[in-house]
């Protein structure tokens, strides 16, 4: 099963997204946004940026 982005309202009333793997494990989460649309847009931006992204060691770049 494919992973999914979930948008939710946190305890402070802000909106966040989290990326869940197919097994339901949270593998990434985003910052707080003032609106639900902002969180949706943030998740979409991560999707676009991650396509074809390489994994590198930060101390070796």
MDTraj code that builds the backbone (N, CA, C; nanometers):
import mdtraj as md
import numpy as np

residues = "UNK UNK UNK UNK UNK UNK UNK UNK UNK UNK UNK UNK UNK UNK UNK UNK UNK UNK UNK UNK UNK UNK UNK UNK UNK UNK UNK UNK UNK UNK UNK UNK UNK UNK UNK UNK UNK UNK UNK UNK UNK UNK UNK UNK UNK UNK UNK UNK UNK UNK UNK UNK UNK UNK UNK UNK UNK UNK UNK UNK UNK".split()
xyz = np.array([
    [0.0825, -0.1177, 0.0000],
    [0.0000, 0.0000, 0.0000],
    [0.0878, 0.1253, 0.0000],
    [0.0489, 0.2242, -0.0772],
    [0.1252, 0.3485, -0.0868],
    [0.1104, 0.4312, 0.0398],
    [0.2082, 0.5165, 0.0633],
    [0.2005, 0.6097, 0.1745],
    [0.0989, 0.7191, 0.1452],
    [0.0769, 0.8052, 0.2464],
    [-0.0180, 0.9148, 0.2278],
    [0.0217, 1.0317, 0.3157],
    [-0.0161, 1.1505, 0.2731],
    [-0.0024, 1.2703, 0.3538],
    [-0.1341, 1.2908, 0.4272],
    [-0.1269, 1.3163, 0.5566],
    [-0.2451, 1.3485, 0.6361],
    [-0.2325, 1.4931, 0.6835],
    [-0.3381, 1.5699, 0.6671],
    [-0.3438, 1.7063, 0.7196],
    [-0.4339, 1.7020, 0.8426],
    [-0.3888, 1.7663, 0.9501],
    [-0.4658, 1.7639, 1.0747],
    [-0.4455, 1.8941, 1.1511],
    [-0.5369, 1.9208, 1.2435],
    [-0.5275, 2.0382, 1.3299],
    [-0.4590, 1.9968, 1.4601],
    [-0.3548, 2.0705, 1.4989],
    [-0.2843, 2.0363, 1.6220],
    [-0.3525, 2.0997, 1.7442],
    [-0.2980, 2.0771, 1.8618],
    [-0.3594, 2.1258, 1.9860],
    [-0.3618, 2.2773, 1.9966],
    [-0.2762, 2.3452, 1.9205],
    [-0.2703, 2.4915, 1.9230],
    [-0.3620, 2.5546, 1.8184],
    [-0.4367, 2.4716, 1.7444],
    [-0.5272, 2.5231, 1.6430],
    [-0.4611, 2.5507, 1.5090],
    [-0.3363, 2.5089, 1.4933],
    [-0.2640, 2.5224, 1.3661],
    [-0.2794, 2.3929, 1.2870],
    [-0.2505, 2.4011, 1.1588],
    [-0.2635, 2.2841, 1.0722],
    [-0.1263, 2.2332, 1.0337],
    [-0.1117, 2.1035, 1.0323],
    [0.0152, 2.0377, 1.0004],
    [-0.0119, 1.9222, 0.9057],
    [0.0958, 1.8724, 0.8441],
    [0.0833, 1.7496, 0.7665],
    [0.1857, 1.6505, 0.8163],
    [0.1546, 1.5256, 0.7989],
    [0.2490, 1.4178, 0.8293],
    [0.2430, 1.3189, 0.7149],
    [0.3546, 1.2595, 0.6845],
    [0.3633, 1.1568, 0.5815],
    [0.3667, 1.0227, 0.6512],
    [0.2714, 0.9382, 0.6151],
    [0.2653, 0.8046, 0.6734],
    [0.3008, 0.7015, 0.5670],
    [0.3833, 0.6052, 0.6054],
    [0.4177, 0.4938, 0.5179],
    [0.2958, 0.4028, 0.5041],
    [0.3025, 0.3103, 0.4122],
    [0.1929, 0.2175, 0.3879],
    [0.1516, 0.1377, 0.5107],
    [0.2461, 0.1208, 0.6047],
    [0.2149, 0.0454, 0.7264],
    [0.1600, 0.1345, 0.8377],
    [0.1388, 0.2644, 0.8087],
    [0.0823, 0.3566, 0.9055],
    [0.1841, 0.4311, 0.9900],
    [0.3116, 0.3989, 0.9762],
    [0.4159, 0.4657, 1.0538],
    [0.4398, 0.6068, 0.9996],
    [0.4488, 0.7052, 1.0894],
    [0.4802, 0.8421, 1.0497],
    [0.6287, 0.8489, 1.0156],
    [0.6598, 0.8920, 0.8937],
    [0.7991, 0.8986, 0.8502],
    [0.8474, 1.0418, 0.8306],
    [0.7569, 1.1384, 0.8289],
    [0.7946, 1.2796, 0.8180],
    [0.6764, 1.3646, 0.8632],
    [0.7077, 1.4867, 0.9080],
    [0.6013, 1.5786, 0.9455],
    [0.6427, 1.7200, 0.9079],
    [0.5426, 1.8040, 0.8895],
    [0.5673, 1.9406, 0.8458],
    [0.5464, 2.0417, 0.9561],
    [0.5791, 2.1651, 0.9238],
    [0.5644, 2.2767, 1.0166],
    [0.4177, 2.3113, 1.0377],
    [0.3919, 2.4055, 1.1273],
    [0.2559, 2.4512, 1.1536],
    [0.2160, 2.5583, 1.0522],
    [0.0944, 2.5509, 1.0034],
    [0.0378, 2.6466, 0.9088],
    [-0.0870, 2.7081, 0.9703],
    [-0.1169, 2.8314, 0.9323],
    [-0.2346, 2.9002, 0.9853],
    [-0.3642, 2.8437, 0.9283],
    [-0.3585, 2.7841, 0.8095],
    [-0.4803, 2.7339, 0.7457],
    [-0.4622, 2.5899, 0.6981],
    [-0.5744, 2.5238, 0.6821],
    [-0.5728, 2.3881, 0.6276],
    [-0.5148, 2.3895, 0.4860],
    [-0.5528, 2.4905, 0.4054],
    [-0.5006, 2.5026, 0.2696],
    [-0.3484, 2.5166, 0.2707],
    [-0.2949, 2.5926, 0.3649],
    [-0.1503, 2.6074, 0.3762],
    [-0.0819, 2.4737, 0.3991],
    [-0.1399, 2.3905, 0.4844],
    [-0.0828, 2.2585, 0.5107],
    [-0.0916, 2.1693, 0.3867],
    [-0.2040, 2.1767, 0.3151],
    [-0.2170, 2.1003, 0.1905],
    [-0.1125, 2.1465, 0.0896],
    [-0.0957, 2.2785, 0.0764],
    [0.0039, 2.3318, -0.0167],
    [0.1450, 2.2908, 0.0246],
    [0.1735, 2.2893, 0.1545],
    [0.3047, 2.2471, 0.2038],
    [0.3332, 2.1017, 0.1714],
    [0.2334, 2.0161, 0.1907],
    [0.2507, 1.8740, 0.1577],
    [0.2744, 1.8562, 0.0087],
    [0.2017, 1.9306, -0.0741],
    [0.2200, 1.9212, -0.2194],
    [0.3592, 1.9683, -0.2591],
    [0.4100, 2.0715, -0.1921],
    [0.5450, 2.1204, -0.2215],
    [0.6498, 2.0142, -0.1881],
    [0.6302, 1.9432, -0.0781],
    [0.7229, 1.8351, -0.0410],
    [0.7171, 1.7242, -0.1457],
    [0.5984, 1.6896, -0.1909],
    [0.5849, 1.5870, -0.2950],
    [0.6651, 1.6259, -0.4189],
    [0.6501, 1.7502, -0.4634],
    [0.7211, 1.7962, -0.5841],
    [0.8715, 1.7968, -0.5620],
    [0.9152, 1.8453, -0.4467],
    [1.0580, 1.8564, -0.4189],
    [1.1247, 1.7201, -0.4032],
    [1.0501, 1.6217, -0.3532],
    [1.1081, 1.4903, -0.3261],
    [1.1233, 1.4043, -0.4510],
    [1.0466, 1.4344, -0.5546],
    [1.0541, 1.3531, -0.6756],
    [1.1937, 1.3623, -0.7354],
    [1.2622, 1.2520, -0.7387],
    [1.3962, 1.2459, -0.7950],
    [1.5055, 1.2979, -0.7031],
    [1.4720, 1.3345, -0.5793],
    [1.5722, 1.3864, -0.4860],
    [1.6691, 1.2759, -0.4458],
    [1.7951, 1.3146, -0.4306],
    [1.8976, 1.2207, -0.3867],
    [1.9053, 1.2193, -0.2350],
    [1.9557, 1.1115, -0.1798],
    [1.9860, 1.1040, -0.0375],
    [2.1359, 1.1213, -0.0241],
    [2.1783, 1.2225, 0.0543],
    [2.3206, 1.2513, 0.0713],
    [2.3512, 1.2698, 0.2177],
    [2.4775, 1.2525, 0.2525],
    [2.5245, 1.2813, 0.3883],
    [2.5565, 1.4287, 0.3955],
    [2.4946, 1.5011, 0.4883],
    [2.5115, 1.6459, 0.4995],
    [2.6579, 1.6851, 0.5229],
    [2.7316, 1.6036, 0.5962],
    [2.8705, 1.6375, 0.6269],
    [2.9673, 1.5996, 0.5139],
    [2.9167, 1.5436, 0.4059],
    [3.0031, 1.5003, 0.2957],
    [2.9782, 1.5803, 0.1694],
    [2.8880, 1.6789, 0.1746],
    [2.8553, 1.7562, 0.0539],
    [2.9570, 1.8636, 0.0311],
])
top = md.Topology()
chain = top.add_chain()
for i, resn in enumerate(residues, 1):
    res = top.add_residue(resn, chain, resSeq=i)
    for name in ("N", "CA", "C"):
        top.add_atom(name, md.element.get_by_symbol(name[0]), res)
traj = md.Trajectory(xyz[None], top)
